[in-house]
Amino acid sequence: MTSLVAPLQVDGSTLFQIGSTTKTFTATAVMRLIDEGRLDLEAPVRAYVPELRLKDEEAASRVLLIHLLNHTAGWSGDLYDDTGDGADALARYVRRMRQLDQQFPPGAQPAAYNNAAVGLAGRIVEKVTGMPFDRALRALVLDPLGLQNTLFSANEIMTRKFAVGHVERNGRAVAVSRWRPFRAADPMGGLSSTVDDQLEWARFHMGDGTGPDGKRLLARKTIELMRQPSARAPVALGDWVGVSWFLRDVDGVRLVGHGGTTEGQQSAFQMLPGRGFATVINTNSILGGRLNRELMAWILRTFLGVEDREPPVARLSNEELGELAGTYAMETAVVSVSEEGGNLVLRQSPSASARRRLRREGMPVPPDPRPMTIRVLEGGIFTIVEGPSSGSRGEFIRTDGVVTALNIGSRLGFRRPAG
C-alpha cells in the first residue's frame, strides 16, 4: 500500500523515492557529455569548477572527474546541508565542501561512499550545459529514454500515485510527511520513479546505448565502460565500482546494480547483463533493507540458480576478537564493537551532528542502539547475523597489520584511540 494514512494499492506505476540509484542517472548524463567531447573522465575537476576549494588543497588540485563517480575522491562524503531551493543550490553546496575532512588521497582504494562527490559531479553538469541540474538531466537522459515518470519535483509527484515513506517510532510504523530532502541533493539521490520506468532503465543499461526509439544515446563502448571495474568497492555494496555502478561476481555471474535509502524508503536495483535479467524492488519503510536483501537473494536463486555464498568463517581467538573491539567514528554515526561472551557485538548511534540534523528536520532521533551480533569471515569481512540490520556486511580495515578503520553501510569509520 502507498501509506498507512491513506492506503492505495501499489502497482508498477506507483512512484517511489529511489534515493542513491539517482547516482547512475547523474553518471549517465556525465557520460553523454563525454561522448559529445564536452567532458573528459580523466580531467581534473578544476578544469570545470575552477572555484573548487577543499580543506586539502592538494586533493582539490588532483581530484579527477572519475574519482567523483567511483567514490574515490577521498573526502568525507556525507554533507547534508540544505542550501535552499533556488537554481544556485548546487553552487552553494559546492562552496560548503571546503569544510569536509580529507580521509585519503583521491584515487586511493578502497572506495568510500561519497554523496558530496556526486553532488560536485552534478555541478559540473550544470556548468557545462548552462542549465540547472534537474533540467539538464531531463534533456540529456530522461526525455530521450521516455522516462516520463522519473521525477524530481514534488509538485509533479503529488499529481500522481506515490508511496509515502515510513519510519519506526516507539515500535510502530509512522508515515513521513517530508518529501524532497533539499535541492542540492538531486544529483546524489533526489529522483522518484516507478518500477516500470526503472525496468526501462535496466533495459537501456543492458543494451548497446540506443534508446527505445532506436536513436543512440551512448556509444556501446561507453555504456560497457560504465560496467567495468574502476576501483575496489566497499564490501557492503560489491566487489568493485564501475562508473557509478556497483559490481559483484556471484557464482561466475556478473551482477551490476545500485540501491538507495531515503527518509522512510528503500530501493534495490540489480542487473545481470549476461543473462538479460533485471530486478527492481521498492519498499516504503526504513525497515525495508532486510526484505530487499532476502527477496533479491531468493529471486537470483529461484529464477537464475545464482547463490551468493559467504566466505568461510574466520577462526579467531578471544585475543584476536579483542583486537577488533573499539569505537569507530564517522561523519554520521559512532560505532562501538565489543567482545561479549565470545561474540562480537556492534552498536551504531547517530553522531552529534546527525542528531542535530534530525532534530532540525523534525525527524525522530533513534533510541539507544540495539545490539547486533556480527560474524567475522575470512579476509576481515563481517556479516551481521542478529539484530536490526541482519544480513548486511562490513569490513575491518588494517594498516600495517593493525585495525585502523571499519567500513559499515559503505562508510568509513576511523578507530578512536583507546581511553
Secondary structure, 3 states (H helix, E strand, C coil): CCCCCCCCCCCCCCEEECHHHHHHHHHHHHHHHHHCCCCCCCCEHHHCCCCCCCCCHHHHHHCEHHHHHCCCCCECCCCCCCCCCCCCHHHHHHHHHHHCCECCCCCCCCCCCCHHHHHHHHHHHHHHHCCCHHHHHHHHHHCCCCCCCCECCHHHHCCCCECCCEEEECCEEEECCCCCCCHHHHHHHCCEECHHHHHHHHHHHCCCCECCCCCECCCHHHHHHCCCCCEECCCCCCCEECCCCEEEEECCEEEEEEEEEECCEEEEEEEEHHHCEEEEEEECCCCHHHHHHHHHHHHHHHHHCCCCCCCCECCCCHHHHHHHCEEEECCCEEEEEEEECCEEEEEEEECHHHHHHHHHCCCCCCCCCCCEEEEEEHHHEEEEEECCCCCCEEEEEEECCEEEEEEECCEEEEECCCC
